[in-house]
Amino acid sequence: MNWTVPNILTVLRLLAAPGVAVMFLYFHRPWADWLALVLFALAAITDFFDGYLARAWKQESRLGAMLDPIADKAMVVIALLVITGYSGMDPWLILPATAILFREVFVSGLREFLGDKAGLLKVTALAKWKTTAQMTAIAVLFMAMGLEYVREASLLRSHTEMIATLSDIGTDEMSVVDFARQGGNAVWITGLALIWIAALLTLVTGWDYFRKALPFLKDDMT
């Protein structure tokens, strides 16, 4: 196993995937939301640098080629599970999240079935845009979840002093609570729009991979 810088970045990204969920085990919200956002964002950045450095330094390896897509899928799948769980099972989120999870499982199954011919399902430029869209959408949704602590009255009901203090900050027209409520809603809607775009790109790339694999799925009738 060759521990080059690109491979180390890939492994760190793989370890960060479950780390996002662990944040919610050891920290209270909204700290868990912000820490998950920071960890996810840093891991997403390494997705660019590990590939770029591997090509620039001529350190491409079979280990990196194997771990890179696994790390990406683990990050997306675990983050979506966390977000859907803490979002109150919003149906506008569940549908695109389901499409993304279905595609990732389906394509992974295709690659496993093709075995030696799995190289035919090379990562396309559109697939890279798909991954970028997924990670951007997830980061925005984590940000919205962080704002949720302030904007959700159910979480603030037991903190009357905090509500009074926050309500006094700002102008007569707009307090911190009002800003968090409106800003949180805007960020959440933006995140939902992005995750729908990501889901569409995900399905398109999944169909492209399936189309390429079709000749190898036909039974030999001769």
PLY file of the C-alpha trace (Angstrom):
ply
format ascii 1.0
element vertex 222
property float x
property float y
property float z
element edge 221
property int vertex1
property int vertex2
end_header
0.00 0.00 0.00
1.58 3.27 -1.18
0.88 6.07 1.31
1.25 9.06 -0.98
-0.35 12.41 -0.16
-3.25 11.83 -2.60
-3.96 8.42 -1.07
-3.82 9.85 2.46
-6.34 12.54 1.48
-8.63 9.89 0.03
-8.44 7.76 3.19
-9.13 10.83 5.35
-12.19 11.58 3.22
-13.37 8.00 3.68
-12.97 8.30 7.47
-14.78 11.64 7.45
-17.93 10.00 6.04
-18.96 8.26 9.30
-17.47 11.18 11.22
-20.35 13.35 9.98
-22.85 11.09 11.75
-20.64 10.81 14.85
-20.90 14.60 15.33
-24.56 14.12 16.25
-23.66 11.51 18.87
-21.20 13.62 20.86
-22.40 17.19 20.32
-25.70 18.94 20.86
-27.34 20.87 18.09
-26.62 23.34 16.59
-22.94 22.56 17.26
-23.36 19.13 15.68
-24.79 20.73 12.53
-21.96 23.23 12.19
-19.25 20.66 12.93
-20.79 18.23 10.45
-20.89 21.02 7.86
-17.21 21.89 8.41
-16.11 18.24 8.34
-18.16 17.52 5.22
-16.93 20.65 3.43
-13.27 19.89 4.21
-13.71 16.31 3.04
-15.40 17.48 -0.16
-12.46 19.79 -0.90
-10.05 16.85 -0.66
-12.07 15.18 -3.43
-10.62 17.74 -5.82
-7.11 17.88 -4.42
-6.41 14.14 -4.20
-7.12 13.61 -7.89
-5.37 16.81 -8.95
-2.24 16.05 -6.93
-2.18 12.41 -8.06
-2.11 13.53 -11.71
0.25 16.47 -11.15
2.74 14.42 -9.14
2.24 11.26 -11.20
1.18 9.37 -8.09
-1.95 7.72 -9.46
-2.44 4.28 -7.91
-4.85 1.38 -7.92
-5.54 2.00 -4.24
-6.60 5.57 -4.94
-8.69 4.55 -7.94
-10.50 2.00 -5.77
-11.01 4.16 -2.66
-11.96 7.44 -4.37
-15.47 6.47 -5.59
-16.11 4.54 -2.36
-15.26 7.61 -0.27
-17.52 9.81 -2.40
-20.46 7.43 -2.13
-19.96 6.92 1.61
-19.93 10.67 2.20
-23.10 11.26 0.18
-25.05 8.27 1.53
-24.25 8.85 5.22
-24.83 12.60 5.00
-28.20 12.12 3.29
-29.28 9.63 5.95
-28.38 12.11 8.70
-30.10 15.04 6.98
-33.31 13.17 6.20
-33.47 11.92 9.77
-33.07 15.38 11.32
-35.24 17.19 8.76
-38.47 15.62 9.97
-38.56 13.32 6.91
-39.39 16.18 4.54
-40.98 14.51 1.45
-39.37 17.11 -0.81
-36.02 15.81 0.41
-36.85 12.11 0.66
-37.69 11.72 -3.04
-34.42 13.09 -4.50
-32.43 11.41 -1.70
-34.06 8.08 -2.59
-33.22 8.58 -6.27
-29.58 9.30 -5.39
-29.26 6.30 -3.07
-30.94 4.00 -5.60
-28.61 5.08 -8.38
-25.47 4.68 -6.27
-26.46 1.15 -5.24
-27.50 0.26 -8.79
-24.26 1.46 -10.41
-22.17 -0.23 -7.71
-24.01 -3.46 -8.48
-23.37 -3.02 -12.19
-19.65 -2.54 -11.61
-19.50 -5.61 -9.39
-21.35 -7.71 -11.98
-19.15 -6.56 -14.85
-16.00 -7.48 -12.95
-13.03 -7.14 -15.31
-15.15 -5.13 -17.74
-16.11 -2.55 -15.10
-13.53 -0.23 -16.65
-16.09 0.45 -19.36
-18.05 2.47 -16.81
-15.44 5.20 -16.58
-16.27 8.37 -14.66
-17.54 10.94 -17.14
-17.40 14.74 -16.94
-21.15 14.76 -16.20
-20.62 12.29 -13.36
-18.05 14.65 -11.84
-20.55 17.49 -12.05
-23.06 15.17 -10.41
-20.74 14.61 -7.45
-20.07 18.34 -7.16
-23.81 19.08 -7.19
-24.47 16.43 -4.54
-21.81 17.72 -2.17
-22.79 21.36 -2.66
-26.45 20.57 -1.97
-25.60 18.54 1.14
-23.38 21.32 2.51
-26.20 23.86 2.04
-28.67 21.53 3.76
-26.32 21.12 6.73
-26.15 24.92 6.94
-29.95 25.10 6.97
-30.07 22.50 9.73
-27.72 24.65 11.81
-30.06 27.62 11.46
-32.95 25.35 12.42
-31.93 25.48 16.07
-32.76 29.18 16.15
-35.74 29.24 13.82
-37.61 26.24 15.24
-39.78 27.35 18.16
-39.99 23.79 19.47
-36.25 23.80 20.18
-36.25 27.25 21.73
-39.35 26.97 23.91
-37.38 25.85 26.96
-34.87 28.70 26.57
-37.02 31.73 27.33
-34.08 33.90 28.35
-32.32 33.11 25.06
-35.44 33.99 23.08
-35.83 37.27 24.94
-32.17 38.17 24.42
-32.15 37.29 20.74
-35.44 39.08 20.15
-33.99 42.28 21.61
-31.02 42.23 19.23
-31.57 44.04 15.97
-34.10 46.62 14.86
-37.80 46.88 15.54
-38.42 45.34 12.12
-35.89 42.49 12.21
-34.44 40.64 15.22
-31.89 37.83 15.18
-34.69 35.29 15.61
-36.58 36.75 12.64
-33.43 36.74 10.52
-32.63 33.13 11.44
-36.18 32.04 10.68
-36.32 33.70 7.27
-32.68 32.97 6.43
-33.04 29.36 7.51
-36.07 28.87 5.31
-34.30 30.45 2.34
-31.19 28.29 2.81
-33.32 25.15 3.20
-35.27 25.87 -0.01
-31.99 26.55 -1.82
-30.62 23.24 -0.56
-33.73 21.39 -1.72
-33.46 22.95 -5.18
-29.81 21.91 -5.39
-30.50 18.34 -4.23
-33.20 17.99 -6.92
-30.69 19.16 -9.54
-28.15 16.69 -8.12
-30.75 13.90 -8.23
-31.52 14.64 -11.89
-27.83 14.53 -12.80
-27.49 11.35 -10.75
-30.27 9.60 -12.67
-28.93 10.78 -16.04
-25.45 9.43 -15.31
-26.95 6.22 -13.93
-28.87 5.67 -17.17
-25.68 6.35 -19.16
-23.82 3.67 -17.21
-26.71 1.23 -17.63
-26.79 1.87 -21.39
-23.06 1.14 -21.65
-23.47 -2.07 -19.63
-26.47 -3.37 -21.63
-24.44 -5.38 -24.23
-22.91 -7.38 -21.37
-26.27 -8.08 -19.72
-27.78 -9.96 -22.67
-27.95 -13.73 -22.54
-26.06 -15.58 -25.27
-28.82 -17.32 -27.27
-26.46 -19.19 -29.58
0 1
1 2
2 3
3 4
4 5
5 6
6 7
7 8
8 9
9 10
10 11
11 12
12 13
13 14
14 15
15 16
16 17
17 18
18 19
19 20
20 21
21 22
22 23
23 24
24 25
25 26
26 27
27 28
28 29
29 30
30 31
31 32
32 33
33 34
34 35
35 36
36 37
37 38
38 39
39 40
40 41
41 42
42 43
43 44
44 45
45 46
46 47
47 48
48 49
49 50
50 51
51 52
52 53
53 54
54 55
55 56
56 57
57 58
58 59
59 60
60 61
61 62
62 63
63 64
64 65
65 66
66 67
67 68
68 69
69 70
70 71
71 72
72 73
73 74
74 75
75 76
76 77
77 78
78 79
79 80
80 81
81 82
82 83
83 84
84 85
85 86
86 87
87 88
88 89
89 90
90 91
91 92
92 93
93 94
94 95
95 96
96 97
97 98
98 99
99 100
100 101
101 102
102 103
103 104
104 105
105 106
106 107
107 108
108 109
109 110
110 111
111 112
112 113
113 114
114 115
115 116
116 117
117 118
118 119
119 120
120 121
121 122
122 123
123 124
124 125
125 126
126 127
127 128
128 129
129 130
130 131
131 132
132 133
133 134
134 135
135 136
136 137
137 138
138 139
139 140
140 141
141 142
142 143
143 144
144 145
145 146
146 147
147 148
148 149
149 150
150 151
151 152
152 153
153 154
154 155
155 156
156 157
157 158
158 159
159 160
160 161
161 162
162 163
163 164
164 165
165 166
166 167
167 168
168 169
169 170
170 171
171 172
172 173
173 174
174 175
175 176
176 177
177 178
178 179
179 180
180 181
181 182
182 183
183 184
184 185
185 186
186 187
187 188
188 189
189 190
190 191
191 192
192 193
193 194
194 195
195 196
196 197
197 198
198 199
199 200
200 201
201 202
202 203
203 204
204 205
205 206
206 207
207 208
208 209
209 210
210 211
211 212
212 213
213 214
214 215
215 216
216 217
217 218
218 219
219 220
220 221
